[in-house]
Amino acid sequence: MGVRCSKLSFCWWSNSHHSHAPHYSDLENGGKDESESQPSFTEFKLDELRAAASGFSSENIVSEHGEKAPNIVYRGKLNDGRWIAIKRFHRSAWPDTRQFLEEARAVGLLRSEKMANLIGCCCEGDERLLVAEFMPNETLSKHLFHWENQPLKWAMRLRVALCLAQALEYCSSKGRSLYHDLNAYRVLFDQDGNPRLSCFGLMKNSRDGKSYSTNLAFTPPEYMRTGRISPESVIYSFGTLLLDLLSGKHIPPSHALDLIRGKNFSMLIDSNLEGHFSNDDGTELVRLASRCLQYEARERPNARSLVTALTPLQKETEVPSHVLMGISHGTASPKDSLSLTPLGEACSRLDLTAIHEILEDVGYKDDEGIANELSFQVWTSQIQETLNCKKHGDSAFRAKDFATAIKSYTQFIEDGTMVSPTVFARRCLSYLMSNMLQEALADAMQAQVVSPEWPTAFYLQAAALFSLGMDNDAHETLKDGTSLEAKWKKN
């Protein structure tokens, strides 16, 4: 499995009707994307979409954005066998029916093989839904930050960058140059492993469009000043994606620019890529990223310039994307939904009471440290005192006196005589119960450091991330915990 904890410290969906993959030796001819074989735009009935998504079951949720007014994406299957992605807006997001339909129809006119296209919408009563082609091979975030079998190859990273630039150029040529919150979760992979830009970012998350990015460190500076985005803001976000592709991490632009100014290019490059690309290509991509990240919007390149700059950098153009990515070819249906354990399910629902009951029932069975360490140490009053802190913490935890539990567990941890991942897990939940969310995430990650193969640490990280509104990261972490749990059962 890929590196997990270090990735999280940085990081805070359409089967196509095309049976053929684009020929990447002709990537520079990316303008010939419109195709008569693309599905037409349809206004669906609510009952049809509800049936397709199994009654909008939680098992069909692909992603969830926003803490106060979540916009949820479901996968679904139409009666004709097509897999679709359904974005369901919170009822307060688009109160004006006419405005929502006008926006959706305008985006629905776009058709490109570089995008996961919008193929329909639904507007009935309080319901506002968008329907897009479903992409079965997950997101760039998954393949870049949370890879399991192999890191994303250099040639594929360059292909992703060009595809995105071509998608943005196409949208701009059709009068849709504004794209909201361009990030690694908006980049999807189709059944052939080809990268696609999600159409969902072409529509605002609400009629006022006030939200842009959940992470201020990655927000274009002009949005911070004015609350408005421009085509140049999209280029800035494209620059942050170039940094993601270069480093395999989500590096804040200000930090990356400091490294670039200091000519510390090597510090930006993913160590997994060492020896797999030329210095000239790496330097060129770094320079392009820095141009996109200029503070003054007018100094950034446009989408056409990006395509021009990225086309000559393409490598292994005759190799199909699914080969470069090491994934199976032609998988048109989504993978089975996660089969979560009771603890994983409780964390996914943020059911803190259920989490508490499970942690209490499990006890300290997952610790290998305390009893083993004591057998090698001389019994002292200090050890007795440390164990008493843990005992007091456990009593308070059982009694749901979480303030006392935090205090006692903190004394145990700070003593440093013994290390217990379960104590970190219990203090994590105590922090969650006390609405101390960053502290809870830190403890869950510390439990992972102490016990890297312990699924509970990942599940609790997911709960903390859900609490912080970082739902995409939380879903990925749930998958990690489930994979580890399956591995445990096999052994």
Secondary structure as the mmCIF struct_conf table of DSSP 4:
data_model
#
loop_
_struct_conf.conf_type_id
_struct_conf.id
_struct_conf.beg_label_comp_id
_struct_conf.beg_label_asym_id
_struct_conf.beg_label_seq_id
_struct_conf.end_label_comp_id
_struct_conf.end_label_asym_id
_struct_conf.end_label_seq_id
HELX_RH_AL_P HELX_RH_AL_P1 CYS A 5 PHE A 10
BEND BEND1 HIS A 17 HIS A 17
BEND BEND2 HIS A 20 HIS A 20
HELX_RH_3T_P HELX_RH_3T_P1 TYR A 24 ASN A 29
TURN_TY1_P TURN_TY1_P1 GLY A 30 ASP A 33
TURN_TY1_P TURN_TY1_P2 GLU A 36 SER A 37
BEND BEND3 GLN A 38 GLN A 38
HELX_LH_PP_P HELX_LH_PP_P1 PRO A 39 PHE A 41
STRN STRN1 THR A 42 GLU A 43
HELX_RH_AL_P HELX_RH_AL_P2 LEU A 46 ALA A 52
TURN_TY1_P TURN_TY1_P3 ALA A 53 PHE A 56
HELX_RH_3T_P HELX_RH_3T_P2 SER A 58 ASN A 60
STRN STRN2 ILE A 61 HIS A 65
BEND BEND4 GLU A 67 ALA A 69
STRN STRN3 ASN A 71 LYS A 77
TURN_TY1_P TURN_TY1_P4 ASN A 79 ASP A 80
BEND BEND5 GLY A 81 GLY A 81
STRN STRN4 TRP A 83 ARG A 88
TURN_TY1_P TURN_TY1_P5 ARG A 91 ALA A 93
HELX_RH_AL_P HELX_RH_AL_P3 THR A 97 GLY A 108
TURN_TY1_P TURN_TY1_P6 LEU A 109 LEU A 109
TURN_TY1_P TURN_TY1_P7 GLU A 113 LYS A 114
STRN STRN5 MET A 115 ALA A 116
STRN STRN6 LEU A 118 GLU A 124
TURN_TY1_P TURN_TY1_P8 GLY A 125 ASP A 126
STRN STRN7 GLU A 127 GLU A 133
TURN_TY1_P TURN_TY1_P9 PRO A 136 ASN A 137
STRN STRN8 THR A 139 THR A 139
HELX_RH_AL_P HELX_RH_AL_P4 LEU A 140 PHE A 145
BEND BEND6 HIS A 146 HIS A 146
BEND BEND7 GLU A 148 ASN A 149
HELX_LH_PP_P HELX_LH_PP_P2 PRO A 151 LYS A 153
HELX_RH_AL_P HELX_RH_AL_P5 TRP A 154 SER A 173
TURN_TY1_P TURN_TY1_P10 LYS A 174 GLY A 175
BEND BEND8 HIS A 180 ASP A 181
HELX_RH_3T_P HELX_RH_3T_P3 ALA A 184 ARG A 186
STRN STRN9 VAL A 187 PHE A 189
TURN_TY1_P TURN_TY1_P11 GLN A 191 ASP A 192
BEND BEND9 GLY A 193 GLY A 193
STRN STRN10 PRO A 195 SER A 198
HELX_RH_3T_P HELX_RH_3T_P4 CYS A 199 LEU A 202
BEND BEND10 MET A 203 MET A 203
BEND BEND11 ASN A 205 ASP A 208
BEND BEND12 THR A 214 THR A 214
HELX_RH_3T_P HELX_RH_3T_P5 LEU A 216 PHE A 218
BEND BEND13 THR A 219 THR A 219
HELX_RH_AL_P HELX_RH_AL_P6 PRO A 221 THR A 226
BEND BEND14 GLY A 227 GLY A 227
HELX_RH_AL_P HELX_RH_AL_P7 PRO A 231 SER A 247
BEND BEND15 GLY A 248 LYS A 249
HELX_RH_AL_P HELX_RH_AL_P8 PRO A 253 ARG A 261
TURN_TY1_P TURN_TY1_P12 GLY A 262 LYS A 263
HELX_RH_3T_P HELX_RH_3T_P6 PHE A 265 LEU A 268
BEND BEND16 ILE A 269 ILE A 269
HELX_RH_3T_P HELX_RH_3T_P7 SER A 271 LEU A 273
TURN_TY1_P TURN_TY1_P13 GLU A 274 GLY A 275
BEND BEND17 HIS A 276 PHE A 277
HELX_RH_AL_P HELX_RH_AL_P9 ASN A 279 CYS A 292
TURN_TY1_P TURN_TY1_P14 LEU A 293 LEU A 293
BEND BEND18 TYR A 295 GLU A 296
HELX_RH_3T_P HELX_RH_3T_P8 ALA A 297 GLU A 299
BEND BEND19 ARG A 300 ARG A 300
HELX_RH_AL_P HELX_RH_AL_P10 ALA A 303 LEU A 310
HELX_RH_3T_P HELX_RH_3T_P9 THR A 311 LEU A 313
TURN_TY1_P TURN_TY1_P15 THR A 317 GLU A 318
BEND BEND20 VAL A 319 VAL A 319
HELX_RH_AL_P HELX_RH_AL_P11 SER A 321 MET A 325
TURN_TY1_P TURN_TY1_P16 GLY A 326 GLY A 326
BEND BEND21 HIS A 329 HIS A 329
BEND BEND22 SER A 333 SER A 333
HELX_LH_PP_P HELX_LH_PP_P3 PRO A 334 LEU A 338
HELX_RH_AL_P HELX_RH_AL_P12 PRO A 342 ARG A 349
TURN_TY1_P TURN_TY1_P17 LEU A 350 LEU A 350
HELX_RH_AL_P HELX_RH_AL_P13 LEU A 352 VAL A 362
TURN_TY1_P TURN_TY1_P18 GLY A 363 ASP A 366
BEND BEND23 GLY A 369 GLY A 369
HELX_RH_AL_P HELX_RH_AL_P14 ILE A 370 PHE A 376
BEND BEND24 GLN A 377 GLN A 377
HELX_RH_AL_P HELX_RH_AL_P15 SER A 381 ARG A 398
TURN_TY1_P TURN_TY1_P19 ALA A 399 LYS A 400
HELX_RH_AL_P HELX_RH_AL_P16 PHE A 402 ASP A 415
BEND BEND25 THR A 417 THR A 417
HELX_RH_AL_P HELX_RH_AL_P17 PRO A 421 MET A 433
TURN_TY1_P TURN_TY1_P20 SER A 434 ASN A 435
HELX_RH_AL_P HELX_RH_AL_P18 LEU A 437 VAL A 450
BEND BEND26 SER A 451 SER A 451
TURN_TY1_P TURN_TY1_P21 PRO A 452 GLU A 453
HELX_RH_AL_P HELX_RH_AL_P19 PRO A 455 SER A 467
TURN_TY1_P TURN_TY1_P22 LEU A 468 GLY A 469
HELX_RH_AL_P HELX_RH_AL_P20 ASP A 471 LYS A 490
#
